[in-house]
Amino acid sequence: MTRPSLILASLMVASAAGGQTLDRTLAEIAAVRQFHQAAISPDGSRVAYVEALPAPGKSAIYTASLPSASSTRVRISAGDGKTSHDEHGLAWSPDGKQIAFLSDREKKDQLQLYTASAAGGPARQLTHLTGFLQAPSWSPDGKRLAILFTENAPRSAGPLEPVTPDSGVVESKIYEQRITIVDPVTGGAIHQVSPADFYIYEYDWSPDGHSFAATASRGAGDDNWWIAQLYTIAAETGEMHAIHKPGIEQQVAVPRWAPDGKSIVFIGGLMSDEGSTGGEIFQVPAGGGEARSLTPGIKSSASHLTWPRASKQLYFIEHYDGGSAISQLDPATGGTERLWQGDETILPPFDDSGVALTADGKSAALVRSSWKQPPEVWAGRMGDWRQITHENSAHKPLWGEAKSLHWSSDGFQVQGWLLYPRDFNASRQYPMVVSIHGGPASSLKPAWPRPGFNAVLLSQQGYFVFLPNPRGSYGQGEKFTLANAKDFGGGDLRDILAGVDQALKQAPIDPKRVGVTGWLGPSFFFDLGGDFAPTPPAGTDVAPSALPAADAHSCHPPTPAISTTQRHSHLIPSLPGGYGAS
């Protein structure tokens, strides 16, 4: 097998003759409207959603009545409804009469908390804070609001957000994100609840409103998400109690209280990046104790969950076999029922907005996107949603047909997507580019391309594009996700190569013109000494080229100084186990 040459070059390999076509394609992709969040009112009578505006960094909130998908939408804004601001983070009040949201109307790039009538009208500003705000949430009785607040933070929270450039005296300062309660009745009096030496990642109100469940860790938030634990926090005093410390190959996400207040459910699994969630669903007593899996051995990866207050069942979203699914689970019996599945994406990447449900769990609102359908907001009875927005109806696919492939590798059943050239002619051979997703704990699912790096667009330029989900990915169960631990660049690479062989059998692909690109995967495979080539046909010398989109030594510049080996030490045999901590 020939060692490929490593070419650190642009993915834009279109010929000069096709340059104009590519430019038009990129311009059309950039013109697609994006939706950041969709939320249905507790009684299911209205839907609210966040739509990105053409101006960079600007977004708007709209509401519409249900079930009519053609009702006139109403804009909810802290401004006059004509000026563009960054407005997002919407949350329905328990009675469905108000919407809380964040806006930078008062000062550009400084968000504040507002409330407004769901029917429209002037908004009321509740905070005058300096720092970063996110994740508004009403208390169950609707008398208080909570937010995550990082006081005096110079930038947005998150390990993938750009670091503020150093200037003047260089010093190290830790900014802790804390649960903060806001009183909407008394004009926005605030109370920072969680301790000042803990960073809170996610939280949920208890049914009685007296405490929170939260994932948290001490120290810098960007560095320590991988070792976060599950806590309860008293809403009045801020007293914290650790109730679950995950194992060395498990992260925790999406904590949710059971309606009776006696236990907390969460998603636990091997997760390589904050916001890219996948694993099994666990339940732990609210006072602490052993956490038990409610979905042992499930052949999918839960990515989000919610437990409506008026429901005995909880509902969860899944990465499933290269697509998405929604299921309901009865924790009392362990019974699981799949309510919907589709070859599409229902969550924006690195966004934990989830599928919003009504109080009884029977109806939902969500953003749907696939290679056949640009993103739009849908809402209605579970699995029988109606399309609410039609902002992207004029956009049509600029790429070819996608086929789901399955193959065997080392006893695993592996899935991937093969995207055909747009103007496919079965009588000729085509080159193929293999695009390996990052993570590695992630999943490549059908989704309308966004601006930026996206190998799908090579289909428009006459390439087959192969998008594998090898071991280490989400979508086949936690055993599959764990299978590349201590074997990064080993079994997962064998899965990919076996998938390339499967693609060569299925489609007229020229085995002498096979390339590889992607994010972290290709860079790491080569750094670890891996070869990339399909099984050479007899009498041929296959030497494909690699075009990584991110170098292994600077995975997400200019972000905090977390080295690639630090983030993925649990995957590499020569490094100590865990995420740099035990």
Secondary structure, DSSP 8 states (H G I E B T S, - for coil): ----EE----S----GGGHHHHHHHHHHHHTS--EEEEEE-TTSSEEEEEEE-SSTT-EEEEEEESS-TTS--EEE-SS-SSS--BEEEEEE-TTSSEEEEEEEEEETTEEEEEEEETT----EE-----EEEEEEEE-TTSS-EEEEEEET-SS-SSTTS------SS-------EEEEEEETTTT-EEEE-S-TTEEEEEEEE-TTSSEEEEEEEES-HHHHGGG-EEEEEETTT--EEEEE---TT-EEEEEEE-TTSSEEEEEEE--SSTT---BEEEEEETT----EESSTT-SSEEEEEE--TT-SSEEEEEEETTEEEEEEEETTTTEEEEEEEESSB-S-TT-----EE-TTSSEEEEEEB-SSS--EEEEEETT--EE---TTTT----S--EEEEEEEETTEEEEEEEE--TT--TTS-EEEEEEE-SSSS---------SS--GGGGGGGT-EEEEEE-TTSSSS-HHHHHTTTT-TTTHHHHHHHHHHHHHHHHS-EEEEEEEEEESHHHHHHHHTT--------TT-----EEEESS-TTSSSTTS-S--HHHHTGGG-TTS-SSSS--
